[in-house]
Amino acid sequence: MYTKDGENYFIVDSHVHFWDGSPENQANRYGKGFIECFYDYHRNLSPEEWVWPLDKFEKYSEETLMKDLFEDGYVDKAIFQPTYLSDFYVNGFNTTEQDGLIAERHPDKFIVNGAWDPRDGEAGLDKLEELAQRWNLRGVKLYTAEWKGTSKGWKLTDDWSYRYLEKCEELGIRNIHVHKGPTIYPLNRDAFDVADVDDVATAFPNLNFIIEHVGLPRLEDFCWIATQEPNVYGGLAVAMPFIHSRPRYFAQIIMELLYWLDENRLTFASDYAIWHPRWLVEKFVDFQVPEDMQAEYGVLTPEVKRKILGINAARLYDIEVPPEAAVTEAPVDSGEAVGSAPVVPA
């Protein structure tokens, strides 16, 4: 938990990884290019003092992970989001199995999410059920631009995707995290387009679609979809580090999201180990919309920040929030919404 100026912030980092992008695990030049592209995001958007050397970034230890998140990073609960990339990495880049072993050693710290790919057909449905039983899945992470053989991506609206979403409902997996954001080499930009989100959100009202990276660079498209689909959420991974490198741009992103989605459908994420949660949490708590933008956008209150930093994700995953960090019902004052979030669909 993070405390500043008498305010307590319960932190749920809703997007973390334990990856192996080392040369030994790289299957080809695409694996090498992928981790180096990740590293460019890391070094270009982080404060200088938080930049790692490339060899550490490629493969870091469990000890480093635990210290960065829970000792130094203020994180109370972290959610593993897998990214297999089996065509690029010998043993996969960041798999549910890798994450699950860490979570078993630290059961009070992590939630493990699974993954699926509709191109795996019936065998993939069986694998999803196996993962759900093994790791008690409450969420999955989907990567629509992942390569598989000659295929360079898929859509949420594909026929087999609907079969998998139906399977998620059957298994009680209600949180569907989808990467819809910036491309990473060598993946295709258009395979991350948000256009297929509204169809599945309408078709599956009992599932929550957490759109990771809020559709960047397609923020406007995402907002227009999310405003009409109440089960669509915005995951702030990748958006968050602009608070350092482009604070006015970050103000525009976060306040546009708050205008269209409100403060109950945004979730904090560091995308660790691309960025360290400590500086993101500290800067977000201290952040305020520039004065010349406040007439249009308003301001960020501690109540809104508390929801974004942990309470919203806690509701999605039934995580207990300590009373000292909870947001209580309060009257609306000067147009600022400070009430509790609505009940998440079960």
Protein Blocks (a to p, Z undefined) as FASTA:
>chain_A
ZZeehiacddddfbdcdddfbfklpgbfklmmmmmmmmmmmmmmgcfklpccfklmmocc
fklmmmmmmmmnopabdcddddfklmlpmnojbdfklmmmmmmmmmmlbccdddddfklm
mmlmmmmmmmmmmnopabdcddfkbcehjbgcdcfkbmklmmmmmmmmmnopabdcdddd
ddddfbdfklmpcklmmmmmmmmmmbccddehklpaclmmmmmmmmmmmkbccdfehjlm
mmmmmmmlmmmmmmmmmmmnopmlcccdekiakbcfklmmmmmmmpccdfklmmmnopad
fklmmmmmmmmmmmmnopacdfklpccddddeehiafbdcddddZZ
